[in-house]
Amino acid sequence: MQPILFSPLFASGALKFAFEKATTEGKLTICALILLSVFSWTVMITKARQLYRARKTAKKFFAAYRATRDPLEIAHRGEEFDGAPAYELYYTGAEEIEYHLKNNPVRLTQTKSVVPPPLNSTASGAGTDLVARRITTKISQGSFESVRVALERAASQQALLLEKGMIILSTAVAGGPFIGLLGTVWGVMETFSGIAKAASASLTAMAPGVAGALIATVTGLFVAIPAMFAYNYMVTSIRGITQELDAFASEYATALEHKYVDNRSLVEELREVLKRETKEPSFEDPVLSN
């Protein structure tokens, strides 16, 4: 007896035979599964390219960001890292804080006493206490709260963009086998109904109908299995990128706060205001002498 060769041609012939023997309801079920498979493969290919680009570009962005001392240096240089979710968050925060630095600034005047030259120095101005003044522009804590809100909003938007389309894969994983099972049960029901009407229960009469019914389940598994592997891999990748994005948002907000936010206490602010008012020149009329 010659063994049966399980080749692709044999499989395709079996599938072709089963599809020809399927009922109209079974063929409609198979067409719906094929349409779902087209959508799921489109999402898999698009999402795989998006995640690959996001990881690759994010690695370059993080290397460039951590090589700087000023958190806004990349924005000032005009460098772009399109496709990196962390860069989109970075750019949103940079735009927001630049707006407040321009429209709601807090200017701090820092004075520092410079050590006078030695007594035996012959340079001009020897023995004079020099004072260095430096004016720094920052923003208030109230303005920085809007920057935090903008960063949280940007992080949420990037997370939603990463998860976009994943509902199609989860539908293919969960719904594909059940849709195929529905077509199979319907086809078996039609087969047994036909056998009962014909009053013939031979294997020859049952086999074509059962084969036509089972092809719906096979198609459902063909749809669900690739989508399941892709979904698990992509969900893990998206979770990793999202956690990295949240960590960067906290790091970036801390760096901006240290560099551009006025963290003085209320007492210090009032002291500086009073000092400024006492140093302002008086414009009152001088007292006339007799």
LINRATA-V825027 format. One record per helix or strand of 2 or more residues. SS is the DSSP state (H for helix, E for strand). FROM is the first residue (numbers start at 1). TO is the last residue. If there is no record, write none. Layout:
# LINRATA-V825027
SS_FROM_TO ; SS_FROM_TO
This chain:
# LINRATA-V825027
H_8_21 ; H_24_66 ; H_73_77 ; H_85_103 ; E_106_114 ; E_130_139 ; H_141_163 ; H_166_198 ; H_203_260 ; H_266_279
